[in-house]
Amino acid sequence: MEEPVTAEQLRARGNALFQAGDHGAALAAYTEALSLSDAASERAVLHRNRAACYLKLEDYTKAEADATKAIEADGRDVKALFRRSQALQQLGRLDQAVSDLQRCVSLEPRNKAFQEALRALGSSMHEKMKTMSCTDSKVEQMFRILLDLDEKDEDKKQKAAQNLIVLAREEAGAEKIFQSDGVRLLMQLLDTAKADLMLAALRTLVGLCSGHRSRTMAVLAELGAPRLSAVLGVEHEQVSLAACNLLHVMFDSLKEGLQKDFRGKEDAVVLDSSRDLKQLIKHLLELLVLEGASAHGRDNALNLLIKVVPRKSPKETNNSLSLWVIDQGLKKILEVGSTVCGSLGSLPVTENSRMSTSVLLSKLYEDLKCDAERENFHHLCEDYVRSWFEGHELLGKLRAIQTVSCLLQGPSEAGNRVLELEGIMDSVLSLCASVCEAHQLVAVEALIHAVDKAKRASFITANGVNLLKEIYKHSERDSIRIRALVGLCKLGSAGGTDFSMKQFAEGSTMKLAKQCRKDRSSRWLCNEAIDAGTRRWAVEGLAYLTFDADVKEEFVEDKAAMQAMFQLAKSEDRSVLYAVASTLVNCTNSYDHEEPDPQMLELAKYAKQHIPEQHPKDKPAFVKRRVRKLLMAGVVSALACMVKSENPALTNSCRELISRVLLALVEEAEDRGSVVAQGGGKALIPLSLEGTEVGQTKAAQALAKITITSNPEMAFPGERIYEVVRPLVSLLHLQRTGLQNFEGLMALTNLAGISERLRQKILKERAVPMIEGYMFEEHELIRLAATECMCNMAMSKEVQELFLAEGSDRLKLMVLYSGEEDEKLRRAASGTLAMLTALHPPICKRIPQVTVHWLEILQALLLSPSVELQHRGAVVVMNMMAAAREVAEQLIASEMLEILSVLAKDKDKPRVAQAAQESLAHAVAYGLIKPNPGHA
């Protein structure tokens, strides 16, 4: 039976973890030790240590709280006082931070670090006081100018508005505006109903609310949720968008809690914002069905609900907000999704409204955790569809069918359920033959959305193909014909990429594809005279048809069609994004495909089972040529534009598709410069940080490929280069493939060699333990890449210290690797030793202690036929000779003296000779050998 761990052991473990840079694990160890410790002095030390962890983790509120507990136990604890001052400084409470630092200086008057910190903080305080004194009069003056109805100078007003917005972005300025009755004055600006003044008020309020819960609650109490909702629904698009931005900031502040709230004590009153959250959401739901609300205001409300209601991660356990929205507002959301444009009493909507509704419904459904919750969702949807379908004549049936379409595009499980309701499918098929274009549109779209849902595909293949063909052949309306064509495209692509599983006769899919692209007779994709909605359906068709390699080849040869699709991707109709991304994934073959096991193929043939076949034109040479054609047509700029979209149509699935395409585009090293030049590098960063895990990984791998072969400072200029670090570190996780691990390590090696700030960023992302782990990897290339990465990371003081940590085998591993047979690994490891011994002399004394083979390994380096290895070995020996006399004695007592004497005379290797000469000079200085008169 194991002995129970003690508080002292946990504290020691925490210290070791902290030294190793694993601050989260150190915090956990100290916290566990606290639960076992009763001694006041021991608890004080643990609180002090936890404060240090929280500072490293940038949780300054908790750092202050723990440091305070340590100080309460011992008021003369300078470490705790100093740590609290650091936390207070970050929290903006400079006066209290100064007080703690003054106490530190009084306790240790000779401590230069305390003196310097106090001097720097004093300067910061002075600047703050100076700024605050000027700010008072400025705030008053700006409001006076803006609210003066007689002020005719528009430039003056615009400048005042801009100054107010800029001032609100700084915490001191935001607080000053708030304290100067600013919320009431900003409300007056909103009430003027003048767009420029409303914009100034909304953007200033963003500054007041950003990251500050108590101010947000005060603003909400003053303005009221109905007023904010009304501003969101105005006709002026910019004002509505600014109101949307403000509400998003308010939601974040209310949900995330305190970031900049300066409360002081840990036990201060905690504000409950859940009621305010629900109040805001309630008014957003009401705005959805408000007839007077603008179409873009309704879209903005949908977008807000998508962003703020569902859980950000499945790790969050509380989905009560989604459940509340489903109970209170699902029918209101479905009202938007069921709207039939042009019908009597229909709500004003945009071309993006139904897609946004589908995305919101899908997000809510995905947020449900159990069958009972999902069953409730289904019942509410079914009740809503029935309420329109039964007893509302034709308009009711259209609304019901439109709801089915909306659900099939979102939570398809719910869509399938309502499609099974009695009479729905029959109505869809009968309305497809309607003479009214609007009615026929609704029915044909519902039929198309039902085609690729498993439960209905076989039914529609049997019953709908002839109907769609008839509509396509005989309808005189392009809007109807293109939709019928897309339905046929979906049915024609049922075999996916499997060449042997085609639904239609040979050549039929090619004819369909040509029909989607053709520009003669004023047809679809390439004809700009046709509305974007109709052209979007042509892209939908291509998204299915490009499973066929013949279609891919034809499409990339048609530059006009490619550029027409790219222009659509950049248009305001964002509902086309998924179809464009799908088409590009097909053309670049960037979907997942595994090579079948040869043995399994033989078994399948023997059992007469179907065996998937690859199209001859899907072989690598064809794919490479298609990628080159897409690049020449400007695909990267289209993808970059798609990524910038804030529209709900840019779903996580859509992000993943774009990531797949960009990864395919950077597969060849010679194409990477072109991709970066067209904005591909910039687009990959957000894709690598948000979306599905697969999508983020694909984007991170594309970033790694660019970083390996390009100059990272040119590929990712300015601050952007620091944003690349986190995605690259994510490639080191164990669940990634060996290739992804290798490329992540190679890319991080390049970054680590650029600057100390980048090395600090890599350290902060906790990459070092993972890099170390891969130094033990069996695969020689991964092991080599990890060692090279560690070599560059060793330029950081923190990493150098890790090599001296008690109980660590890091240094031993580097010494042993310097003696391996693999020359590249020896070069990387000996280079690391050369750097470590030069930058951190204490390591020189430790080398003889880590392995008995150290001397043999160093001698082998010096005798190597490789000049690079000889030079690295000579530098290590030179640094060790310079570090300490006792180390030099051990070196000179061996055959090293003879080796150095020979190398010092080798004129063909000047760098090696110089290092050897310096080593001998140190030996002379120590009196270990006599100077050689004949040697310079």
TIKE-964001 format. One record per residue (C-alpha): residue in one letter; z negated, x, y. Coordinates in steps of 0.5 Angstrom, whole numbers, padded with zeros to 4 digits, always signed. Layout:
REM residues N
AZXY...
//
This chain:
REM residues 936
M+0000+0000+0000E+0002+0003+0007E-0003+0004+0012P-0003+0000+0018V+0000+0003+0024T-0005+0005+0030A-0004+0004+0037E-0004+0011+0038Q+0002+0012+0033L+0006+0006+0037R+0005+0010+0044A+0007+0016+0041R+0013+0013+0038G+0014+0010+0045N+0014+0016+0048A+0019+0019+0043L+0024+0013+0044F+0023+0014+0052Q+0025+0021+0052A+0031+0020+0047G+0033+0015+0052D+0032+0008+0048H+0028+0005+0053G+0029-0002+0050A+0026+0000+0044A+0020+0004+0047L+0018-0002+0051A+0018-0006+0045A+0013+0000+0042Y+0009+0000+0048T+0008-0008+0048E+0006-0008+0040A+0001-0002+0042L-0002-0007+0047S-0003-0012+0042L-0007-0007+0038S-0011-0004+0044D-0018-0006+0046A-0020+0000+0050A-0019-0001+0058S-0016+0006+0059E-0011+0006+0053R-0009-0001+0056A-0008+0002+0063V-0004+0008+0060L+0001+0003+0056H+0002-0002+0062R+0004+0005+0066N+0009+0007+0061R+0012+0000+0060A+0013+0000+0068A+0017+0006+0067C+0021+0003+0062Y+0022-0003+0066L+0024+0001+0072K+0030+0004+0067L+0032-0003+0065E+0032-0005+0072D+0027-0011+0071Y+0023-0009+0078T+0019-0015+0078K+0016-0014+0071A+0015-0006+0073E+0011-0008+0079A+0007-0013+0075D+0005-0007+0069A+0004-0002+0075T-0001-0007+0078K-0005-0008+0072A-0005+0000+0071I-0008+0001+0078E-0013-0005+0077A-0016-0001+0072D-0015+0006+0075G-0014+0006+0083R-0013+0013+0083D-0007+0013+0078V-0002+0016+0082K+0004+0015+0077A+0002+0008+0077L+0002+0008+0084F+0009+0011+0085R+0012+0007+0080R+0010+0001+0083S+0013+0004+0090Q+0019+0005+0086A+0019-0003+0084L+0017-0005+0091Q+0023-0002+0094Q+0028-0005+0090L+0025-0012+0091G+0026-0011+0098R+0018-0010+0100L+0018-0004+0104D+0012-0005+0107Q+0008-0005+0101A+0012+0001+0098V+0010+0005+0104S+0003+0003+0103D+0003+0005+0095L+0007+0012+0097Q+0002+0014+0103R-0004+0013+0097C+0000+0018+0093V+0000+0023+0098S-0007+0022+0100L-0009+0023+0093E-0004+0029+0092P-0002+0032+0099R+0002+0038+0096N+0006+0034+0092K+0013+0035+0095A+0016+0029+0091F+0011+0024+0094Q+0012+0027+0101E+0020+0027+0101A+0020+0019+0098L+0015+0017+0103R+0020+0021+0109A+0026+0017+0106L+0022+0010+0106G+0020+0011+0113S+0027+0012+0115S+0029+0006+0111M+0024+0002+0114H+0025+0004+0121E+0033+0002+0120K+0031-0005+0117M+0026-0006+0123K+0031-0004+0128T+0036-0009+0125M+0032-0015+0125S+0030-0014+0132C+0038-0014+0134T+0039-0020+0129D+0034-0025+0132S+0038-0026+0138K+0045-0025+0134V+0044-0031+0130E+0042-0036+0136Q+0048-0033+0140M+0053-0035+0134F+0050-0042+0132R+0051-0043+0140I+0058-0041+0140L+0060-0045+0134L+0056-0051+0136D+0059-0051+0143L+0064-0057+0144D+0066-0054+0151E+0068-0047+0148K+0075-0047+0148D+0076-0040+0146E+0078-0040+0139D+0078-0033+0138K+0071-0032+0140K+0069-0038+0135Q+0073-0035+0129K+0069-0028+0131A+0062-0032+0131A+0064-0035+0124Q+0066-0029+0121N+0060-0025+0124L+0055-0031+0121I+0058-0030+0114V+0058-0022+0114L+0050-0023+0116A+0049-0028+0111R+0051-0023+0105E+0045-0018+0107E+0039-0020+0104A+0035-0019+0111G+0041-0023+0115A+0040-0029+0110E+0033-0029+0111K+0033-0029+0118I+0039-0035+0118F+0034-0039+0114Q+0028-0037+0118S+0032-0039+0124D+0033-0046+0122G+0040-0044+0120V+0040-0050+0114R+0040-0055+0119L+0045-0052+0124L+0050-0051+0118M+0049-0058+0116Q+0051-0060+0124L+0057-0055+0123L+0059-0059+0116D+0058-0065+0120T+0064-0063+0125A+0069-0065+0120K+0073-0059+0123A+0076-0055+0117D+0075-0048+0120L+0067-0050+0122M+0066-0053+0115L+0069-0046+0112A+0064-0042+0116A+0058-0046+0114L+0060-0046+0107R+0061-0039+0106T+0055-0037+0110L+0051-0042+0105V+0053-0038+0099G+0050-0032+0102L+0043-0036+0103C+0043-0038+0096S+0046-0032+0092G+0041-0030+0087H+0035-0033+0091R+0032-0040+0087S+0027-0042+0093R+0032-0042+0098T+0037-0045+0094M+0032-0051+0093A+0031-0051+0100V+0038-0052+0102L+0039-0057+0097A+0033-0061+0099E+0036-0061+0106L+0043-0062+0105G+0042-0067+0099A+0047-0067+0093P+0051-0073+0095R+0053-0069+0102L+0055-0063+0098S+0059-0067+0093A+0063-0071+0098V+0065-0064+0101L+0067-0062+0094G+0072-0068+0094V+0075-0068+0101E+0083-0067+0102H+0083-0060+0105E+0084-0055+0099Q+0080-0049+0102V+0074-0053+0104S+0074-0056+0097L+0075-0049+0094A+0069-0047+0098A+0065-0052+0097C+0066-0051+0089N+0064-0044+0090L+0058-0045+0094L+0056-0050+0088H+0057-0045+0083V+0053-0040+0086M+0047-0045+0087F+0048-0047+0080D+0047-0040+0078S+0041-0039+0082L+0038-0045+0080K+0039-0043+0072E+0038-0036+0072G+0032-0036+0076L+0029-0030+0081Q+0033-0024+0083K+0031-0023+0090D+0025-0028+0090F+0020-0024+0094R+0014-0028+0091G+0009-0022+0090K+0004-0024+0085E+0006-0025+0077D+0002-0032+0077A+0005-0035+0083V+0007-0042+0083V+0014-0043+0079L+0019-0047+0082D+0022-0052+0077S+0029-0053+0078S+0031-0057+0072R+0031-0064+0076D+0035-0061+0082L+0040-0058+0077K+0041-0065+0073Q+0042-0068+0080L+0047-0064+0082I+0051-0065+0075K+0050-0073+0076H+0054-0073+0083L+0059-0068+0080L+0060-0073+0074E+0060-0079+0079L+0065-0075+0083L+0070-0075+0077V+0071-0083+0077L+0070-0084+0085E+0077-0087+0087G+0076-0083+0094A+0076-0076+0092S+0082-0072+0092A+0086-0069+0086H+0084-0062+0087G+0077-0064+0089R+0076-0067+0082D+0079-0061+0079N+0074-0057+0082A+0069-0061+0079L+0071-0061+0072N+0072-0053+0073L+0064-0053+0075L+0062-0057+0069I+0066-0052+0065K+0062-0046+0068V+0055-0049+0068V+0054-0054+0063P+0055-0051+0056R+0051-0045+0054K+0054-0038+0055S+0052-0035+0048P+0050-0038+0042K+0044-0034+0042E+0041-0039+0047T+0038-0044+0043N+0037-0050+0049N+0043-0054+0049S+0040-0060+0052L+0044-0060+0059S+0050-0061+0054L+0047-0067+0051W+0045-0070+0057V+0052-0069+0060I+0055-0072+0054D+0050-0078+0054Q+0050-0079+0062G+0058-0077+0063L+0062-0077+0057K+0066-0083+0059K+0067-0081+0066I+0070-0075+0063L+0074-0079+0059E+0076-0083+0065V+0080-0077+0068G+0083-0075+0061S+0086-0082+0060T+0089-0083+0067V+0096-0085+0066C+0100-0083+0073G+0103-0088+0077S+0099-0094+0073L+0096-0099+0077G+0089-0096+0080S+0090-0089+0077L+0085-0084+0079P+0089-0078+0083V+0090-0072+0079T+0094-0066+0079E+0098-0063+0073N+0092-0059+0071S+0087-0064+0071R+0088-0067+0064M+0088-0059+0061S+0081-0058+0065T+0079-0065+0062S+0081-0062+0055V+0077-0056+0056L+0071-0059+0058L+0071-0064+0052S+0072-0058+0048K+0066-0054+0051L+0061-0059+0050Y+0063-0061+0043E+0063-0053+0041D+0056-0053+0044L+0053-0058+0039K+0049-0055+0034C+0048-0061+0028D+0052-0066+0025A+0048-0072+0028E+0050-0069+0035R+0057-0069+0033E+0057-0076+0030N+0054-0078+0037F+0060-0075+0041H+0065-0078+0036H+0062-0085+0036L+0062-0085+0044C+0069-0083+0044E+0071-0088+0039D+0068-0093+0043Y+0071-0091+0049V+0078-0091+0046R+0077-0098+0043S+0074-0101+0050W+0081-0100+0052F+0086-0101+0046E+0083-0108+0045G+0084-0113+0050H+0087-0109+0055E+0094-0111+0054L+0100-0105+0055L+0096-0101+0060G+0090-0101+0056K+0094-0098+0050L+0097-0093+0054R+0090-0091+0057A+0087-0091+0049I+0093-0086+0047Q+0093-0082+0053T+0085-0081+0051V+0088-0079+0044S+0092-0074+0047C+0087-0071+0051L+0082-0070+0045L+0087-0067+0041Q+0088-0062+0046G+0081-0061+0046P+0076-0062+0041S+0081-0064+0036E+0076-0066+0030A+0075-0072+0035G+0082-0073+0037N+0083-0074+0029R+0078-0079+0029V+0080-0083+0034L+0087-0082+0031E+0085-0086+0025L+0083-0092+0029E+0087-0098+0026G+0093-0099+0030I+0093-0093+0034M+0098-0089+0030D+0103-0095+0030S+0102-0096+0037V+0104-0089+0039L+0110-0090+0034S+0113-0096+0037L+0112-0094+0044C+0116-0088+0043A+0122-0093+0043S+0120-0096+0050V+0125-0097+0055C+0120-0095+0061E+0120-0087+0062A+0112-0087+0064H+0110-0091+0057Q+0115-0087+0053L+0112-0080+0056V+0105-0082+0054A+0107-0084+0047V+0112-0078+0045E+0106-0073+0048A+0101-0076+0043L+0106-0075+0038I+0107-0068+0039H+0100-0066+0040A+0098-0070+0033V+0104-0066+0030D+0100-0059+0029K+0093-0063+0027A+0093-0062+0019K+0091-0069+0018R+0097-0072+0021A+0102-0067+0020S+0105-0069+0013F+0105-0077+0016I+0109-0075+0022T+0114-0070+0018A+0115-0076+0014N+0115-0081+0019G+0116-0078+0026V+0122-0073+0025N+0128-0078+0025L+0124-0082+0031L+0124-0075+0035K+0131-0073+0033E+0134-0080+0035I+0130-0079+0042Y+0133-0073+0043K+0140-0075+0042H+0140-0081+0045S+0135-0081+0051E+0138-0080+0058R+0132-0077+0061D+0131-0069+0061S+0123-0070+0061I+0123-0074+0055R+0128-0070+0051I+0125-0064+0052R+0118-0067+0049A+0122-0069+0043L+0125-0062+0042V+0118-0059+0043G+0116-0064+0037L+0122-0062+0033C+0120-0054+0034K+0113-0055+0032L+0115-0058+0025G+0121-0053+0025S+0115-0047+0025A+0111-0050+0020G+0112-0044+0016G+0109-0039+0021T+0112-0032+0020D+0113-0033+0013F+0121-0033+0012S+0121-0036+0006M+0117-0043+0008K+0122-0046+0013Q+0122-0053+0014F+0129-0054+0017A+0136-0052+0015E+0138-0044+0016G+0140-0044+0023S+0137-0050+0026T+0131-0046+0029M+0136-0042+0033K+0139-0048+0035L+0133-0051+0038A+0131-0045+0041K+0138-0044+0045Q+0137-0051+0047C+0130-0049+0050R+0133-0044+0054K+0140-0046+0056D+0142-0046+0063R+0148-0050+0062S+0149-0057+0064S+0143-0056+0069R+0138-0055+0063W+0131-0053+0062L+0127-0047+0062C+0132-0043+0067N+0134-0048+0071E+0129-0048+0078A+0132-0055+0080I+0128-0058+0074D+0121-0060+0076A+0116-0054+0073G+0113-0060+0068T+0119-0061+0064R+0120-0053+0064R+0113-0052+0062W+0115-0056+0055A+0121-0051+0054V+0116-0046+0054E+0112-0050+0049G+0118-0050+0044L+0119-0043+0044A+0111-0042+0043Y+0113-0045+0036L+0120-0043+0035T+0118-0035+0036F+0115-0035+0029D+0122-0034+0027A+0124-0027+0028D+0132-0029+0029V+0129-0033+0035K+0125-0027+0038E+0131-0023+0038E+0135-0028+0041F+0130-0029+0047V+0129-0022+0049E+0136-0021+0050D+0136-0027+0055K+0133-0023+0061A+0134-0029+0065A+0130-0034+0060M+0124-0028+0060Q+0124-0028+0067A+0124-0035+0068M+0118-0036+0063F+0114-0030+0067Q+0115-0034+0074L+0112-0040+0070A+0106-0036+0068K+0105-0034+0076S+0106-0042+0078E+0100-0046+0080D+0101-0050+0074R+0096-0046+0069S+0097-0051+0063V+0103-0047+0061L+0099-0040+0060Y+0097-0041+0053A+0104-0043+0051V+0107-0036+0055A+0101-0032+0051S+0103-0035+0044T+0111-0034+0045L+0109-0026+0047V+0104-0025+0042N+0110-0028+0037C+0115-0023+0040T+0110-0017+0040N+0108-0019+0033S+0101-0018+0035Y+0098-0023+0031D+0093-0021+0025H+0097-0019+0019E+0095-0016+0013E+0099-0012+0008P+0098-0016+0001D+0095-0012-0005P+0101-0010-0010Q+0097-0012-0016M+0096-0019-0013L+0103-0019-0011E+0105-0018-0019L+0100-0023-0021A+0103-0028-0016K+0110-0027-0019Y+0107-0028-0026A+0104-0034-0024K+0110-0037-0020Q+0106-0038-0014H+0109-0037-0007I+0109-0030-0004P+0109-0030+0003E+0116-0026+0006Q+0117-0022+0012H+0123-0023+0016P+0127-0016+0016K+0127-0017+0024D+0120-0016+0024K+0120-0009+0022P+0117-0004+0026A+0123-0001+0029F+0125-0008+0031V+0118-0010+0034K+0118-0003+0038R+0125-0005+0041R+0123-0012+0043V+0116-0009+0047R+0121-0005+0051K+0125-0010+0053L+0119-0014+0055L+0117-0009+0059M+0123-0008+0063A+0123-0015+0064G+0117-0015+0068V+0112-0018+0063V+0106-0014+0065S+0106-0017+0072A+0106-0024+0069L+0100-0022+0065A+0096-0019+0070C+0098-0025+0074M+0095-0030+0068V+0089-0026+0068K+0087-0027+0075S+0087-0035+0074E+0080-0038+0075N+0083-0044+0072P+0080-0047+0065A+0087-0047+0062L+0085-0039+0062T+0081-0041+0056N+0077-0035+0051S+0083-0036+0046C+0088-0035+0051R+0085-0029+0054E+0085-0026+0047L+0092-0028+0046I+0094-0024+0053S+0089-0018+0050R+0093-0018+0044V+0100-0017+0048L+0097-0012+0052L+0095-0008+0046A+0102-0008+0043L+0105-0006+0050V+0101+0000+0050E+0102+0002+0043E+0107+0008+0045A+0104+0013+0049E+0110+0013+0053D+0109+0006+0055R+0102+0007+0058G+0104+0009+0065S+0109+0004+0066V+0103-0002+0064V+0098+0002+0068A+0103+0002+0074Q+0104-0006+0074G+0097-0008+0074G+0096-0008+0066G+0090-0003+0066K+0086-0007+0072A+0088-0014+0068L+0085-0011+0061I+0078-0010+0065P+0076-0017+0065L+0079-0019+0059S+0075-0013+0055L+0068-0016+0058E+0069-0024+0057G+0072-0028+0052T+0072-0028+0044E+0069-0022+0041V+0076-0020+0038G+0080-0021+0045Q+0074-0017+0048T+0075-0011+0042K+0083-0011+0043A+0083-0011+0050A+0077-0005+0050Q+0082-0001+0045A+0088-0002+0050L+0083+0001+0055A+0082+0007+0050K+0089+0008+0049I+0090+0009+0056T+0084+0013+0058I+0086+0018+0052T+0093+0020+0054S+0093+0018+0062N+0089+0021+0067P+0083+0016+0068E+0082+0017+0075M+0089+0015+0077A+0089+0010+0071F+0083+0007+0074P+0082+0009+0081G+0075+0008+0085E+0070+0004+0082R+0074+0001+0077I+0073+0008+0072Y+0066+0006+0072E+0067-0001+0069V+0071+0002+0064V+0065+0005+0060R+0062-0001+0057P+0068-0004+0054L+0069+0003+0051V+0062+0004+0049S+0063-0003+0045L+0068+0000+0041L+0063+0005+0038H+0059-0001+0034L+0059-0001+0027Q+0063-0007+0026R+0069-0004+0029T+0074-0001+0025G+0075+0007+0024L+0081+0007+0029Q+0077+0003+0034N+0071+0008+0033F+0076+0014+0034E+0079+0012+0040G+0073+0010+0043L+0070+0017+0042M+0076+0020+0045A+0076+0016+0051L+0069+0017+0052T+0070+0025+0051N+0075+0024+0057L+0071+0020+0062A+0065+0025+0060G+0069+0031+0062I+0070+0028+0069S+0063+0027+0073E+0056+0027+0072R+0056+0020+0075L+0060+0018+0069R+0056+0021+0064Q+0050+0018+0067K+0054+0011+0066I+0055+0013+0059L+0048+0014+0058K+0046+0008+0061E+0050+0004+0056R+0046+0007+0051A+0052+0011+0048V+0049+0017+0046P+0045+0015+0039M+0052+0012+0037I+0056+0018+0039E+0050+0022+0035G+0051+0017+0029Y+0059+0019+0028M+0057+0026+0028F+0055+0025+0021E+0061+0021+0019E+0065+0023+0013H+0072+0022+0016E+0073+0029+0019L+0077+0026+0025I+0071+0021+0027R+0066+0027+0026L+0070+0031+0030A+0071+0026+0036A+0064+0025+0036T+0062+0032+0037E+0067+0033+0042C+0064+0028+0046M+0057+0030+0045C+0060+0037+0048N+0062+0034+0054M+0056+0029+0055A+0051+0036+0054M+0053+0037+0061S+0048+0032+0063K+0040+0035+0064E+0038+0028+0060V+0042+0030+0054Q+0040+0037+0054E+0033+0035+0053L+0035+0031+0047F+0037+0037+0043L+0029+0040+0044A+0026+0033+0042E+0021+0034+0037G+0023+0032+0030S+0030+0032+0032D+0036+0035+0028R+0041+0035+0034L+0041+0042+0035K+0041+0044+0027L+0047+0040+0026M+0051+0043+0032V+0049+0050+0029L+0051+0048+0022Y+0058+0045+0024S+0059+0052+0028G+0060+0055+0021E+0064+0049+0018E+0071+0051+0015D+0074+0046+0019E+0076+0050+0025K+0077+0044+0030L+0070+0042+0028R+0067+0049+0029R+0071+0050+0036A+0067+0043+0038A+0061+0045+0036S+0061+0052+0038G+0063+0050+0045T+0057+0045+0045L+0052+0051+0044A+0056+0055+0049M+0055+0050+0054L+0048+0048+0052T+0045+0055+0052A+0048+0057+0059L+0045+0050+0062H+0039+0050+0058P+0036+0057+0057P+0030+0054+0053I+0035+0052+0047C+0036+0059+0046K+0029+0060+0043R+0030+0054+0039I+0036+0056+0035P+0033+0062+0031Q+0028+0056+0029V+0033+0051+0026T+0036+0054+0020V+0036+0061+0017H+0043+0061+0017W+0044+0062+0025L+0045+0069+0025E+0050+0069+0019I+0054+0063+0023L+0054+0067+0030Q+0056+0073+0026A+0062+0069+0023L+0064+0066+0030L+0065+0073+0033L+0069+0076+0027S+0073+0070+0027P+0081+0071+0027S+0081+0065+0032V+0080+0068+0039E+0077+0061+0042L+0072+0061+0037Q+0070+0069+0038H+0069+0067+0045R+0065+0061+0044G+0061+0065+0039A+0060+0071+0044V+0058+0067+0050V+0053+0064+0046V+0050+0071+0044M+0050+0073+0051N+0046+0067+0053M+0041+0068+0048M+0041+0075+0050A+0039+0073+0057A+0034+0068+0055A+0029+0072+0052R+0027+0079+0050E+0024+0077+0043V+0031+0073+0041A+0035+0079+0043E+0031+0083+0039Q+0033+0079+0033L+0040+0079+0035I+0040+0087+0036A+0036+0088+0029S+0042+0085+0025E+0049+0087+0024M+0050+0084+0031L+0050+0090+0035E+0055+0093+0031I+0060+0087+0032L+0058+0087+0039S+0060+0094+0040V+0067+0093+0037L+0068+0087+0041A+0066+0090+0048K+0072+0095+0047D+0077+0090+0045K+0082+0090+0051D+0087+0085+0048K+0081+0080+0048P+0078+0081+0055R+0074+0075+0056V+0071+0076+0049A+0070+0084+0051Q+0066+0082+0057A+0061+0077+0054A+0060+0082+0049Q+0059+0088+0054E+0054+0083+0058S+0050+0082+0051L+0050+0090+0051A+0047+0090+0058H+0042+0085+0057A+0040+0089+0050V+0040+0096+0055A+0035+0092+0060Y+0030+0090+0055G+0030+0097+0052L+0032+0095+0046I+0038+0100+0046K+0040+0106+0050P+0046+0106+0055N+0053+0108+0052P+0055+0114+0057G+0062+0113+0055H+0062+0105+0056A+0063+0102+0063
//
